[in-house]
Amino acid sequence: MSPMSISRWLVLLAVIMLSGCDTLKYYYGQYSADDSSEVESRVMPRVDAQPRLVTATGYAPISLQPGSTQDQKVLMAMRASKLQAYQELATIVHGQQLFGTSQVRDMVLQNDQFNAAVGGVIRGARVVKSYPVQKDTYATILELDLRDLQRAFVDMQ
């Protein structure tokens, strides 16, 4: 057999093997392109066009902040108020986890404790306003468009 005929046989074999491939068959699972009922059920949900804004405000006292000068204390209060606003946004978006314990002895309440925790990732929030309130408090207002969360969730699906 000549090298030319071997290469022709290899090309013919490759064409036969690749002719069975169908790229439309695999889209977020295995189904064929002609199965339209299943295609329609897997269409991604639409993201709303109207903005859906959520705002949160965080507060922090200036005088209680660590720092050797008043300017350092103001900067720390600005940062603390921003972090508290992020915590408020996380509570709105992800919810709050509550822990509670009560201790009763001889039908008398001895100890009652209550803790709350929040956790989550907030992306896309923007600072609307950061300003002093009266003399000793700093406030920060954050805003989050819930459409961004919806887009991120849809992209994960």
N, CA, C and O atoms as a GROMACS GRO file, in nm:
protein
  628
    1MET      N    1   0.084  -0.118   0.000
    1MET     CA    2   0.000   0.000   0.000
    1MET      C    3   0.088   0.125   0.000
    1MET      O    4   0.187   0.133   0.073
    2SER      N    5   0.051   0.218  -0.081
    2SER     CA    6   0.133   0.340  -0.091
    2SER      C    7   0.094   0.437   0.020
    2SER      O    8  -0.016   0.429   0.075
    3PRO      N    9   0.185   0.529   0.055
    3PRO     CA   10   0.154   0.628   0.159
    3PRO      C   11   0.034   0.714   0.122
    3PRO      O   12  -0.038   0.761   0.211
    4MET      N   13   0.012   0.736  -0.006
    4MET     CA   14  -0.102   0.817  -0.048
    4MET      C   15  -0.234   0.746  -0.017
    4MET      O   16  -0.329   0.811   0.027
    5SER      N   17  -0.241   0.617  -0.038
    5SER     CA   18  -0.365   0.543  -0.010
    5SER      C   19  -0.388   0.530   0.140
    5SER      O   20  -0.504   0.526   0.183
    6ILE      N   21  -0.283   0.522   0.220
    6ILE     CA   22  -0.300   0.517   0.366
    6ILE      C   23  -0.359   0.648   0.416
    6ILE      O   24  -0.448   0.648   0.501
    7SER      N   25  -0.310   0.759   0.364
    7SER     CA   26  -0.363   0.888   0.408
    7SER      C   27  -0.508   0.905   0.364
    7SER      O   28  -0.587   0.964   0.436
    8ARG      N   29  -0.544   0.854   0.246
    8ARG     CA   30  -0.684   0.860   0.203
    8ARG      C   31  -0.773   0.778   0.294
    8ARG      O   32  -0.883   0.822   0.329
    9TRP      N   33  -0.728   0.659   0.333
    9TRP     CA   34  -0.804   0.575   0.425
    9TRP      C   35  -0.821   0.644   0.561
    9TRP      O   36  -0.928   0.636   0.620
   10LEU      N   37  -0.717   0.710   0.610
   10LEU     CA   38  -0.725   0.780   0.739
   10LEU      C   39  -0.822   0.897   0.732
   10LEU      O   40  -0.899   0.920   0.825
   11VAL      N   41  -0.819   0.972   0.622
   11VAL     CA   42  -0.914   1.083   0.604
   11VAL      C   43  -1.056   1.029   0.598
   11VAL      O   44  -1.146   1.085   0.660
   12LEU      N   45  -1.077   0.922   0.523
   12LEU     CA   46  -1.210   0.862   0.512
   12LEU      C   47  -1.258   0.813   0.648
   12LEU      O   48  -1.375   0.831   0.683
   13LEU      N   49  -1.170   0.751   0.725
   13LEU     CA   50  -1.205   0.702   0.859
   13LEU      C   51  -1.240   0.819   0.951
   13LEU      O   52  -1.335   0.810   1.028
   14ALA      N   53  -1.164   0.927   0.945
   14ALA     CA   54  -1.191   1.045   1.028
   14ALA      C   55  -1.325   1.107   0.993
   14ALA      O   56  -1.398   1.148   1.082
   15VAL      N   57  -1.358   1.115   0.864
   15VAL     CA   58  -1.486   1.171   0.820
   15VAL      C   59  -1.601   1.086   0.871
   15VAL      O   60  -1.702   1.140   0.916
   16ILE      N   61  -1.587   0.956   0.864
   16ILE     CA   62  -1.694   0.867   0.911
   16ILE      C   63  -1.712   0.880   1.062
   16ILE      O   64  -1.825   0.883   1.111
   17MET      N   65  -1.601   0.888   1.134
   17MET     CA   66  -1.610   0.898   1.280
   17MET      C   67  -1.669   1.032   1.324
   17MET      O   68  -1.748   1.036   1.419
   18LEU      N   69  -1.634   1.140   1.257
   18LEU     CA   70  -1.683   1.273   1.296
   18LEU      C   71  -1.823   1.303   1.245
   18LEU      O   72  -1.886   1.398   1.292
   19SER      N   73  -1.873   1.226   1.153
   19SER     CA   74  -2.007   1.253   1.098
   19SER      C   75  -2.116   1.227   1.201
   19SER      O   76  -2.228   1.275   1.184
   20GLY      N   77  -2.087   1.153   1.305
   20GLY     CA   78  -2.188   1.125   1.408
   20GLY      C   79  -2.198   1.233   1.513
   20GLY      O   80  -2.287   1.227   1.598
   21CYS      N   81  -2.109   1.332   1.512
   21CYS     CA   82  -2.111   1.437   1.613
   21CYS      C   83  -2.224   1.535   1.586
   21CYS      O   84  -2.249   1.572   1.472
   22ASP      N   85  -2.291   1.578   1.690
   22ASP     CA   86  -2.398   1.675   1.678
   22ASP      C   87  -2.382   1.775   1.791
   22ASP      O   88  -2.407   1.740   1.906
   23THR      N   89  -2.342   1.898   1.762
   23THR     CA   90  -2.316   1.996   1.867
   23THR      C   91  -2.442   2.053   1.928
   23THR      O   92  -2.437   2.106   2.040
   24LEU      N   93  -2.556   2.045   1.860
   24LEU     CA   94  -2.680   2.097   1.915
   24LEU      C   95  -2.742   2.003   2.017
   24LEU      O   96  -2.841   2.039   2.081
   25LYS      N   97  -2.687   1.886   2.032
   25LYS     CA   98  -2.747   1.786   2.120
   25LYS      C   99  -2.723   1.816   2.268
   25LYS      O  100  -2.799   1.769   2.353
   26TYR      N  101  -2.619   1.892   2.300
   26TYR     CA  102  -2.584   1.914   2.440
   26TYR      C  103  -2.598   2.061   2.475
   26TYR      O  104  -2.518   2.144   2.430
   27TYR      N  105  -2.698   2.093   2.555
   27TYR     CA  106  -2.719   2.228   2.603
   27TYR      C  107  -2.776   2.219   2.743
   27TYR      O  108  -2.894   2.192   2.761
   28TYR      N  109  -2.694   2.242   2.841
   28TYR     CA  110  -2.732   2.231   2.982
   28TYR      C  111  -2.797   2.097   3.013
   28TYR      O  112  -2.892   2.092   3.092
   29GLY      N  113  -2.752   1.994   2.956
   29GLY     CA  114  -2.810   1.863   2.973
   29GLY      C  115  -2.817   1.799   2.837
   29GLY      O  116  -2.786   1.863   2.736
   30GLN      N  117  -2.858   1.676   2.831
   30GLN     CA  118  -2.858   1.606   2.703
   30GLN      C  119  -3.000   1.595   2.649
   30GLN      O  120  -3.085   1.528   2.708
   31TYR      N  121  -3.024   1.661   2.537
   31TYR     CA  122  -3.148   1.645   2.463
   31TYR      C  123  -3.120   1.684   2.320
   31TYR      O  124  -3.026   1.757   2.291
   32SER      N  125  -3.201   1.636   2.231
   32SER     CA  126  -3.178   1.662   2.089
   32SER      C  127  -3.242   1.794   2.049
   32SER      O  128  -3.334   1.842   2.114
   33ALA      N  129  -3.191   1.852   1.941
   33ALA     CA  130  -3.237   1.983   1.896
   33ALA      C  131  -3.380   1.978   1.845
   33ALA      O  132  -3.448   2.081   1.844
   34ASP      N  133  -3.430   1.863   1.804
   34ASP     CA  134  -3.565   1.857   1.751
   34ASP      C  135  -3.669   1.833   1.862
   34ASP      O  136  -3.788   1.826   1.832
   35ASP      N  137  -3.628   1.820   1.986
   35ASP     CA  138  -3.721   1.802   2.097
   35ASP      C  139  -3.757   1.939   2.152
   35ASP      O  140  -3.700   1.981   2.253
   36SER      N  141  -3.850   2.011   2.088
   36SER     CA  142  -3.878   2.150   2.120
   36SER      C  143  -3.946   2.167   2.256
   36SER      O  144  -3.928   2.272   2.319
   37SER      N  145  -4.022   2.071   2.303
   37SER     CA  146  -4.089   2.087   2.432
   37SER      C  147  -3.988   2.095   2.544
   37SER      O  148  -4.006   2.173   2.638
   38GLU      N  149  -3.884   2.018   2.537
   38GLU     CA  150  -3.782   2.022   2.642
   38GLU      C  151  -3.696   2.147   2.629
   38GLU      O  152  -3.648   2.200   2.730
   39VAL      N  153  -3.675   2.195   2.508
   39VAL     CA  154  -3.597   2.317   2.486
   39VAL      C  155  -3.669   2.435   2.549
   39VAL      O  156  -3.606   2.517   2.616
   40GLU      N  157  -3.801   2.444   2.529
   40GLU     CA  158  -3.877   2.555   2.584
   40GLU      C  159  -3.880   2.552   2.735
   40GLU      O  160  -3.883   2.659   2.797
   41SER      N  161  -3.877   2.435   2.797
   41SER     CA  162  -3.881   2.428   2.943
   41SER      C  163  -3.748   2.467   3.005
   41SER      O  164  -3.742   2.494   3.125
   42ARG      N  165  -3.641   2.470   2.927
   42ARG     CA  166  -3.510   2.505   2.982
   42ARG      C  167  -3.468   2.646   2.947
   42ARG      O  168  -3.351   2.681   2.965
   43VAL      N  169  -3.558   2.728   2.898
   43VAL     CA  170  -3.526   2.867   2.864
   43VAL      C  171  -3.501   2.942   2.994
   43VAL      O  172  -3.575   2.927   3.092
   44MET      N  173  -3.396   3.023   2.995
   44MET     CA  174  -3.361   3.098   3.115
   44MET      C  175  -3.466   3.205   3.143
   44MET      O  176  -3.521   3.264   3.050
   45PRO      N  177  -3.495   3.231   3.271
   45PRO     CA  178  -3.593   3.335   3.304
   45PRO      C  179  -3.540   3.473   3.266
   45PRO      O  180  -3.419   3.497   3.265
   46ARG      N  181  -3.633   3.563   3.236
   46ARG     CA  182  -3.595   3.700   3.201
   46ARG      C  183  -3.559   3.779   3.326
   46ARG      O  184  -3.612   3.754   3.435
   47VAL      N  185  -3.469   3.873   3.309
   47VAL     CA  186  -3.435   3.966   3.416
   47VAL      C  187  -3.519   4.091   3.395
   47VAL      O  188  -3.530   4.142   3.284
   48ASP      N  189  -3.580   4.139   3.503
   48ASP     CA  190  -3.667   4.256   3.493
   48ASP      C  191  -3.593   4.376   3.435
   48ASP      O  192  -3.474   4.394   3.459
   49ALA      N  193  -3.664   4.458   3.358
   49ALA     CA  194  -3.606   4.578   3.301
   49ALA      C  195  -3.610   4.695   3.399
   49ALA      O  196  -3.524   4.783   3.396
   50GLN      N  197  -3.710   4.696   3.486
   50GLN     CA  198  -3.724   4.803   3.584
   50GLN      C  199  -3.624   4.785   3.698
   50GLN      O  200  -3.607   4.673   3.746
   51PRO      N  201  -3.557   4.892   3.742
   51PRO     CA  202  -3.467   4.878   3.856
   51PRO      C  203  -3.544   4.846   3.984
   51PRO      O  204  -3.651   4.902   4.009
   52ARG      N  205  -3.489   4.758   4.062
   52ARG     CA  206  -3.547   4.721   4.192
   52ARG      C  207  -3.439   4.748   4.296
   52ARG      O  208  -3.355   4.663   4.323
   53LEU      N  209  -3.443   4.867   4.352
   53LEU     CA  210  -3.338   4.913   4.441
   53LEU      C  211  -3.370   4.884   4.586
   53LEU      O  212  -3.483   4.900   4.631
   54VAL      N  213  -3.267   4.842   4.659
   54VAL     CA  214  -3.274   4.822   4.802
   54VAL      C  215  -3.168   4.911   4.864
   54VAL      O  216  -3.054   4.912   4.818
   55THR      N  217  -3.204   4.986   4.967
   55THR     CA  218  -3.107   5.072   5.033
   55THR      C  219  -3.090   5.030   5.178
   55THR      O  220  -3.182   4.976   5.240
   56ALA      N  221  -2.972   5.055   5.230
   56ALA     CA  222  -2.942   5.026   5.371
   56ALA      C  223  -2.853   5.137   5.424
   56ALA      O  224  -2.768   5.190   5.352
   57THR      N  225  -2.875   5.172   5.550
   57THR     CA  226  -2.797   5.278   5.613
   57THR      C  227  -2.722   5.221   5.732
   57THR      O  228  -2.777   5.147   5.813
   58GLY      N  229  -2.595   5.258   5.742
   58GLY     CA  230  -2.512   5.219   5.855
   58GLY      C  231  -2.469   5.341   5.932
   58GLY      O  232  -2.443   5.446   5.873
   59TYR      N  233  -2.460   5.328   6.065
   59TYR     CA  234  -2.421   5.438   6.152
   59TYR      C  235  -2.302   5.395   6.237
   59TYR      O  236  -2.288   5.278   6.270
   60ALA      N  237  -2.218   5.492   6.272
   60ALA     CA  238  -2.105   5.465   6.361
   60ALA      C  239  -2.072   5.591   6.441
   60ALA      O  240  -2.069   5.701   6.385
   61PRO      N  241  -2.047   5.576   6.572
   61PRO     CA  242  -2.008   5.692   6.652
   61PRO      C  243  -1.862   5.730   6.626
   61PRO      O  244  -1.777   5.642   6.611
   62ILE      N  245  -1.834   5.858   6.619
   62ILE     CA  246  -1.699   5.905   6.590
   62ILE      C  247  -1.611   5.898   6.714
   62ILE      O  248  -1.497   5.853   6.707
   63SER      N  249  -1.663   5.942   6.828
   63SER     CA  250  -1.580   5.952   6.949
   63SER      C  251  -1.533   5.817   7.002
   63SER      O  252  -1.430   5.811   7.069
   64LEU      N  253  -1.604   5.709   6.973
   64LEU     CA  254  -1.566   5.577   7.023
   64LEU      C  255  -1.464   5.506   6.934
   64LEU      O  256  -1.417   5.397   6.969
   65GLN      N  257  -1.429   5.565   6.820
   65GLN     CA  258  -1.336   5.501   6.726
   65GLN      C  259  -1.193   5.513   6.777
   65GLN      O  260  -1.158   5.612   6.841
   66PRO      N  261  -1.108   5.412   6.748
   66PRO     CA  262  -0.966   5.424   6.783
   66PRO      C  263  -0.897   5.524   6.691
   66PRO      O  264  -0.933   5.537   6.574
   67GLY      N  265  -0.799   5.592   6.743
   67GLY     CA  266  -0.724   5.689   6.664
   67GLY      C  267  -0.670   5.799   6.753
   67GLY      O  268  -0.731   5.833   6.854
   68SER      N  269  -0.555   5.854   6.715
   68SER     CA  270  -0.492   5.956   6.799
   68SER      C  271  -0.542   6.097   6.766
   68SER      O  272  -0.532   6.187   6.849
   69THR      N  273  -0.596   6.117   6.645
   69THR     CA  274  -0.648   6.248   6.608
   69THR      C  275  -0.796   6.237   6.572
   69THR      O  276  -0.848   6.128   6.548
   70GLN      N  277  -0.860   6.351   6.569
   70GLN     CA  278  -1.002   6.354   6.533
   70GLN      C  279  -1.023   6.309   6.389
   70GLN      O  280  -1.122   6.243   6.358
   71ASP      N  281  -0.931   6.345   6.300
   71ASP     CA  282  -0.943   6.305   6.160
   71ASP      C  283  -0.937   6.153   6.144
   71ASP      O  284  -1.011   6.095   6.065
   72GLN      N  285  -0.848   6.088   6.220
   72GLN     CA  286  -0.840   5.942   6.216
   72GLN      C  287  -0.970   5.879   6.265
   72GLN      O  288  -1.018   5.781   6.208
   73LYS      N  289  -1.025   5.936   6.370
   73LYS     CA  290  -1.151   5.883   6.425
   73LYS      C  291  -1.266   5.899   6.324
   73LYS      O  292  -1.352   5.812   6.313
   74VAL      N  293  -1.266   6.011   6.253
   74VAL     CA  294  -1.370   6.032   6.152
   74VAL      C  295  -1.356   5.930   6.039
   74VAL      O  296  -1.456   5.874   5.994
   75LEU      N  297  -1.233   5.906   5.994
   75LEU     CA  298  -1.211   5.806   5.889
   75LEU      C  299  -1.253   5.666   5.934
   75LEU      O  300  -1.314   5.591   5.857
   76MET      N  301  -1.222   5.631   6.057
   76MET     CA  302  -1.262   5.501   6.110
   76MET      C  303  -1.415   5.491   6.121
   76MET      O  304  -1.472   5.386   6.093
   77ALA      N  305  -1.480   5.600   6.161
   77ALA     CA  306  -1.626   5.600   6.170
   77ALA      C  307  -1.688   5.588   6.030
   77ALA      O  308  -1.791   5.521   6.014
   78MET      N  309  -1.627   5.650   5.930
   78MET     CA  310  -1.677   5.637   5.793
   78MET      C  311  -1.671   5.491   5.749
   78MET      O  312  -1.767   5.439   5.692
   79ARG      N  313  -1.559   5.427   5.777
   79ARG     CA  314  -1.543   5.286   5.740
   79ARG      C  315  -1.639   5.196   5.817
   79ARG      O  316  -1.700   5.106   5.760
   80ALA      N  317  -1.652   5.221   5.946
   80ALA     CA  318  -1.743   5.139   6.028
   80ALA      C  319  -1.888   5.155   5.983
   80ALA      O  320  -1.964   5.058   5.980
   81SER      N  321  -1.928   5.278   5.948
   81SER     CA  322  -2.066   5.297   5.903
   81SER      C  323  -2.090   5.228   5.768
   81SER      O  324  -2.199   5.177   5.744
   82LYS      N  325  -1.990   5.227   5.682
   82LYS     CA  326  -2.004   5.158   5.553
   82LYS      C  327  -2.016   5.007   5.575
   82LYS      O  328  -2.098   4.942   5.510
   83LEU      N  329  -1.935   4.952   5.665
   83LEU     CA  330  -1.943   4.808   5.692
   83LEU      C  331  -2.077   4.770   5.754
   83LEU      O  332  -2.132   4.664   5.725
   84GLN      N  333  -2.129   4.858   5.840
   84GLN     CA  334  -2.259   4.827   5.898
   84GLN      C  335  -2.369   4.832   5.792
   84GLN      O  336  -2.464   4.754   5.796
   85ALA      N  337  -2.357   4.924   5.697
   85ALA     CA  338  -2.454   4.930   5.587
   85ALA      C  339  -2.446   4.802   5.502
   85ALA      O  340  -2.549   4.750   5.459
   86TYR      N  341  -2.324   4.753   5.477
   86TYR     CA  342  -2.310   4.626   5.406
   86TYR      C  343  -2.374   4.512   5.484
   86TYR      O  344  -2.436   4.423   5.425
   87GLN      N  345  -2.361   4.513   5.615
   87GLN     CA  346  -2.423   4.410   5.698
   87GLN      C  347  -2.576   4.417   5.685
   87GLN      O  348  -2.642   4.314   5.677
   88GLU      N  349  -2.630   4.537   5.682
   88GLU     CA  350  -2.774   4.553   5.664
   88GLU      C  351  -2.819   4.500   5.528
   88GLU      O  352  -2.923   4.434   5.518
   89LEU      N  353  -2.741   4.528   5.423
   89LEU     CA  354  -2.775   4.476   5.290
   89LEU      C  355  -2.770   4.323   5.289
   89LEU      O  356  -2.858   4.258   5.230
   90ALA      N  357  -2.669   4.265   5.353
   90ALA     CA  358  -2.659   4.119   5.359
   90ALA      C  359  -2.779   4.060   5.432
   90ALA      O  360  -2.828   3.954   5.395
   91THR      N  361  -2.825   4.129   5.535
   91THR     CA  362  -2.944   4.082   5.607
   91THR      C  363  -3.066   4.085   5.517
   91THR      O  364  -3.148   3.992   5.520
   92ILE      N  365  -3.080   4.189   5.437
   92ILE     CA  366  -3.195   4.200   5.347
   92ILE      C  367  -3.189   4.092   5.238
   92ILE      O  368  -3.290   4.029   5.208
   93VAL      N  369  -3.069   4.072   5.180
   93VAL     CA  370  -3.056   3.981   5.067
   93VAL      C  371  -3.054   3.835   5.111
   93VAL      O  372  -3.124   3.753   5.052
   94HIS      N  373  -2.976   3.803   5.213
   94HIS     CA  374  -2.955   3.663   5.252
   94HIS      C  375  -3.035   3.620   5.375
   94HIS      O  376  -3.046   3.500   5.400
   95GLY      N  377  -3.089   3.712   5.450
   95GLY     CA  378  -3.161   3.679   5.571
   95GLY      C  379  -3.069   3.675   5.691
   95GLY      O  380  -2.947   3.688   5.678
   96GLN      N  381  -3.127   3.658   5.806
   96GLN     CA  382  -3.052   3.660   5.931
   96GLN      C  383  -3.073   3.529   6.005
   96GLN      O  384  -3.185   3.479   6.014
   97GLN      N  385  -2.965   3.476   6.057
   97GLN     CA  386  -2.973   3.351   6.133
   97GLN      C  387  -2.979   3.386   6.280
   97GLN      O  388  -2.900   3.466   6.330
   98LEU      N  389  -3.074   3.326   6.350
   98LEU     CA  390  -3.096   3.357   6.491
   98LEU      C  391  -3.066   3.236   6.577
   98LEU      O  392  -3.100   3.123   6.543
   99PHE      N  393  -3.003   3.262   6.690
   99PHE     CA  394  -2.972   3.158   6.787
   99PHE      C  395  -3.028   3.202   6.921
   99PHE      O  396  -3.012   3.318   6.960
  100GLY      N  397  -3.094   3.113   6.991
  100GLY     CA  398  -3.147   3.148   7.122
  100GLY      C  399  -3.139   3.030   7.217
  100GLY      O  400  -3.164   2.916   7.179
  101THR      N  401  -3.105   3.059   7.342
  101THR     CA  402  -3.105   2.957   7.446
  101THR      C  403  -3.170   3.016   7.572
  101THR      O  404  -3.153   3.133   7.604
  102SER      N  405  -3.242   2.932   7.639
  102SER     CA  406  -3.304   2.971   7.765
  102SER      C  407  -3.278   2.861   7.866
  102SER      O  408  -3.284   2.742   7.834
  103GLN      N  409  -3.248   2.901   7.988
  103GLN     CA  410  -3.221   2.805   8.094
  103GLN      C  411  -3.324   2.826   8.205
  103GLN      O  412  -3.338   2.936   8.259
  104VAL      N  413  -3.394   2.718   8.239
  104VAL     CA  414  -3.498   2.724   8.341
  104VAL      C  415  -3.462   2.624   8.451
  104VAL      O  416  -3.429   2.508   8.424
  105ARG      N  417  -3.470   2.670   8.577
  105ARG     CA  418  -3.448   2.581   8.691
  105ARG      C  419  -3.561   2.605   8.791
  105ARG      O  420  -3.589   2.719   8.829
  106ASP      N  421  -3.624   2.498   8.833
  106ASP     CA  422  -3.738   2.504   8.926
  106ASP      C  423  -3.848   2.596   8.872
  106ASP      O  424  -3.910   2.673   8.946
  107MET      N  425  -3.870   2.585   8.742
  107MET     CA  426  -3.973   2.661   8.672
  107MET      C  427  -3.952   2.812   8.680
  107MET      O  428  -4.046   2.890   8.668
  108VAL      N  429  -3.825   2.853   8.700
  108VAL     CA  430  -3.790   2.995   8.702
  108VAL      C  431  -3.682   3.016   8.595
  108VAL      O  432  -3.582   2.944   8.591
  109LEU      N  433  -3.703   3.114   8.512
  109LEU     CA  434  -3.606   3.144   8.408
  109LEU      C  435  -3.477   3.195   8.470
  109LEU      O  436  -3.476   3.297   8.540
  110GLN      N  437  -3.367   3.124   8.446
  110GLN     CA  438  -3.237   3.160   8.503
  110GLN      C  439  -3.152   3.242   8.405
  110GLN      O  440  -3.088   3.340   8.443
  111ASN      N  441  -3.152   3.200   8.281
  111ASN     CA  442  -3.064   3.262   8.183
  111ASN      C  443  -3.134   3.260   8.047
  111ASN      O  444  -3.190   3.158   8.007
  112ASP      N  445  -3.129   3.369   7.979
  112ASP     CA  446  -3.190   3.379   7.847
  112ASP      C  447  -3.093   3.453   7.756
  112ASP      O  448  -3.063   3.570   7.778
  113GLN      N  449  -3.045   3.383   7.653
  113GLN     CA  450  -2.949   3.445   7.561
  113GLN      C  451  -3.005   3.440   7.419
  113GLN      O  452  -3.078   3.349   7.381
  114PHE      N  453  -2.968   3.541   7.346
  114PHE     CA  454  -3.017   3.553   7.210
  114PHE      C  455  -2.905   3.612   7.124
  114PHE      O  456  -2.852   3.718   7.156
  115ASN      N  457  -2.869   3.542   7.017
  115ASN     CA  458  -2.765   3.589   6.926
  115ASN      C  459  -2.819   3.588   6.783
  115ASN      O  460  -2.907   3.509   6.748
  116ALA      N  461  -2.764   3.676   6.703
  116ALA     CA  462  -2.802   3.682   6.562
  116ALA      C  463  -2.675   3.688   6.478
  116ALA      O  464  -2.575   3.746   6.520
  117ALA      N  465  -2.681   3.629   6.360
  117ALA     CA  466  -2.566   3.631   6.269
  117ALA      C  467  -2.617   3.648   6.126
  117ALA      O  468  -2.727   3.604   6.092
  118VAL      N  469  -2.536   3.711   6.046
  118VAL     CA  470  -2.567   3.726   5.905
  118VAL      C  471  -2.440   3.696   5.827
  118VAL      O  472  -2.330   3.730   5.870
  119GLY      N  473  -2.456   3.633   5.712
  119GLY     CA  474  -2.340   3.602   5.629
  119GLY      C  475  -2.381   3.599   5.483
  119GLY      O  476  -2.494   3.562   5.449
  120GLY      N  477  -2.291   3.636   5.399
  120GLY     CA  478  -2.320   3.634   5.256
  120GLY      C  479  -2.227   3.729   5.183
  120GLY      O  480  -2.151   3.803   5.244
  121VAL      N  481  -2.234   3.724   5.053
  121VAL     CA  482  -2.152   3.809   4.968
  121VAL      C  483  -2.242   3.912   4.903
  121VAL      O  484  -2.347   3.879   4.848
  122ILE      N  485  -2.201   4.038   4.911
  122ILE     CA  486  -2.273   4.148   4.846
  122ILE      C  487  -2.182   4.205   4.739
  122ILE      O  488  -2.073   4.253   4.767
  123ARG      N  489  -2.228   4.198   4.615
  123ARG     CA  490  -2.154   4.255   4.502
  123ARG      C  491  -2.243   4.354   4.430
  123ARG      O  492  -2.363   4.332   4.416
  124GLY      N  493  -2.184   4.462   4.384
  124GLY     CA  494  -2.258   4.558   4.303
  124GLY      C  495  -2.324   4.669   4.381
  124GLY      O  496  -2.395   4.750   4.323
  125ALA      N  497  -2.302   4.675   4.512
  125ALA     CA  498  -2.361   4.784   4.590
  125ALA      C  499  -2.282   4.912   4.565
  125ALA      O  500  -2.161   4.908   4.540
  126ARG      N  501  -2.351   5.022   4.571
  126ARG     CA  502  -2.282   5.150   4.552
  126ARG      C  503  -2.316   5.244   4.667
  126ARG      O  504  -2.425   5.239   4.724
  127VAL      N  505  -2.220   5.329   4.701
  127VAL     CA  506  -2.239   5.427   4.807
  127VAL      C  507  -2.321   5.542   4.751
  127VAL      O  508  -2.279   5.609   4.656
  128VAL      N  509  -2.438   5.565   4.810
  128VAL     CA  510  -2.524   5.675   4.767
  128VAL      C  511  -2.479   5.803   4.836
  128VAL      O  512  -2.469   5.909   4.773
  129LYS      N  513  -2.453   5.794   4.967
  129LYS     CA  514  -2.417   5.912   5.044
  129LYS      C  515  -2.344   5.869   5.170
  129LYS      O  516  -2.379   5.769   5.233
  130SER      N  517  -2.242   5.945   5.205
  130SER     CA  518  -2.170   5.924   5.330
  130SER      C  519  -2.156   6.062   5.395
  130SER      O  520  -2.097   6.153   5.336
  131TYR      N  521  -2.209   6.077   5.517
  131TYR     CA  522  -2.220   6.211   5.575
  131TYR      C  523  -2.221   6.206   5.728
  131TYR      O  524  -2.258   6.104   5.786
  132PRO      N  525  -2.179   6.316   5.794
  132PRO     CA  526  -2.187   6.322   5.940
  132PRO      C  527  -2.331   6.354   5.983
  132PRO      O  528  -2.401   6.432   5.919
  133VAL      N  529  -2.371   6.291   6.092
  133VAL     CA  530  -2.502   6.316   6.150
  133VAL      C  531  -2.476   6.382   6.285
  133VAL      O  532  -2.412   6.322   6.372
  134GLN      N  533  -2.526   6.502   6.303
  134GLN     CA  534  -2.501   6.583   6.422
  134GLN      C  535  -2.350   6.596   6.443
  134GLN      O  536  -2.277   6.620   6.346
  135LYS      N  537  -2.300   6.582   6.566
  135LYS     CA  538  -2.158   6.605   6.592
  135LYS      C  539  -2.077   6.477   6.604
  135LYS      O  540  -1.958   6.476   6.572
  136ASP      N  541  -2.140   6.368   6.649
  136ASP     CA  542  -2.060   6.252   6.686
  136ASP      C  543  -2.097   6.123   6.612
  136ASP      O  544  -2.055   6.016   6.655
  137THR      N  545  -2.172   6.130   6.505
  137THR     CA  546  -2.213   6.009   6.434
  137THR      C  547  -2.188   6.027   6.285
  137THR      O  548  -2.204   6.136   6.230
  138TYR      N  549  -2.149   5.917   6.222
  138TYR     CA  550  -2.130   5.918   6.077
  138TYR      C  551  -2.224   5.817   6.017
  138TYR      O  552  -2.246   5.710   6.074
  139ALA      N  553  -2.281   5.848   5.902
  139ALA     CA  554  -2.378   5.759   5.836
  139ALA      C  555  -2.334   5.735   5.692
  139ALA      O  556  -2.277   5.822   5.626
  140THR      N  557  -2.364   5.614   5.643
  140THR     CA  558  -2.339   5.578   5.504
  140THR      C  559  -2.462   5.508   5.450
  140THR      O  560  -2.515   5.416   5.513
  141ILE      N  561  -2.507   5.550   5.333
  141ILE     CA  562  -2.621   5.487   5.267
  141ILE      C  563  -2.569   5.411   5.145
  141ILE      O  564  -2.501   5.467   5.059
  142LEU      N  565  -2.602   5.281   5.138
  142LEU     CA  566  -2.566   5.196   5.025
  142LEU      C  567  -2.692   5.160   4.948
  142LEU      O  568  -2.802   5.156   5.004
  143GLU      N  569  -2.674   5.135   4.820
  143GLU     CA  570  -2.786   5.098   4.734
  143GLU      C  571  -2.746   4.977   4.650
  143GLU      O  572  -2.634   4.968   4.601
  144LEU      N  573  -2.839   4.884   4.636
  144LEU     CA  574  -2.814   4.763   4.558
  144LEU      C  575  -2.933   4.739   4.466
  144LEU      O  576  -3.048   4.742   4.508
  145ASP      N  577  -2.903   4.715   4.339
  145ASP     CA  578  -3.007   4.684   4.242
  145ASP      C  579  -3.026   4.532   4.242
  145ASP      O  580  -2.934   4.457   4.210
  146LEU      N  581  -3.144   4.487   4.278
  146LEU     CA  582  -3.172   4.343   4.287
  146LEU      C  583  -3.167   4.274   4.152
  146LEU      O  584  -3.157   4.152   4.146
  147ARG      N  585  -3.173   4.350   4.043
  147ARG     CA  586  -3.159   4.290   3.910
  147ARG      C  587  -3.019   4.230   3.894
  147ARG      O  588  -3.003   4.127   3.829
  148ASP      N  589  -2.918   4.294   3.955
  148ASP     CA  590  -2.782   4.240   3.947
  148ASP      C  591  -2.775   4.103   4.016
  148ASP      O  592  -2.708   4.012   3.967
  149LEU      N  593  -2.844   4.090   4.129
  149LEU     CA  594  -2.849   3.960   4.197
  149LEU      C  595  -2.922   3.857   4.111
  149LEU      O  596  -2.880   3.742   4.102
  150GLN      N  597  -3.030   3.900   4.049
  150GLN     CA  598  -3.107   3.808   3.964
  150GLN      C  599  -3.023   3.763   3.844
  150GLN      O  600  -3.025   3.645   3.808
  151ARG      N  601  -2.949   3.857   3.783
  151ARG     CA  602  -2.861   3.820   3.671
  151ARG      C  603  -2.756   3.721   3.715
  151ARG      O  604  -2.730   3.623   3.645
  152ALA      N  605  -2.693   3.744   3.831
  152ALA     CA  606  -2.590   3.654   3.879
  152ALA      C  607  -2.648   3.515   3.907
  152ALA      O  608  -2.583   3.414   3.880
  153PHE      N  609  -2.770   3.511   3.961
  153PHE     CA  610  -2.833   3.383   3.990
  153PHE      C  611  -2.867   3.310   3.860
  153PHE      O  612  -2.848   3.189   3.850
  154VAL      N  613  -2.918   3.383   3.760
  154VAL     CA  614  -2.953   3.323   3.633
  154VAL      C  615  -2.827   3.270   3.564
  154VAL      O  616  -2.829   3.161   3.506
  155ASP      N  617  -2.717   3.346   3.571
  155ASP     CA  618  -2.593   3.301   3.509
  155ASP      C  619  -2.539   3.175   3.575
  155ASP      O  620  -2.472   3.096   3.510
  156MET      N  621  -2.566   3.155   3.705
  156MET     CA  622  -2.519   3.036   3.774
  156MET      C  623  -2.598   2.912   3.736
  156MET      O  624  -2.548   2.800   3.749
  157GLN      N  625  -2.720   2.930   3.688
  157GLN     CA  626  -2.806   2.816   3.656
  157GLN      C  627  -2.756   2.738   3.540
  157GLN      O  628  -2.817   2.639   3.500
   0.00000   0.00000   0.00000
